[in-house]
């Protein structure tokens, strides 16, 4: 499975400053992150504020987690802001497994079970 990093809409933030928005899609696994890394790092450098949409990430492993951590560190070193949004179930599961929500500091919205379904 390939990883894609696509430019999404770039809304202005509340102060009117430009906010870049990119979406990662597909796999963020060891065999795929090399393709996404330069694009993500370039996007971090090019935007003082960047939102990365993770809603279409279908698979992620520790290599994908390391890429997201690298992007966060790179943004901080540049004095930029990186926000992860739209965590897919795969990403949310990994963040919970490794207790990373506090590290990234972004809210993770969990899907609500459909009425009549049972929790497992």
PyMOL commands that set and color helices and strands:
alter all, ss='L'
color gray80, all
select helices_A, chain A and resi 33-46+62-78+89-97+101-104
alter helices_A, ss='H'
color red, helices_A
select strands_A, chain A and resi 3-7+20-28+49-60+81-85
alter strands_A, ss='S'
color yellow, strands_A
deselect
rebuild
show_as cartoon
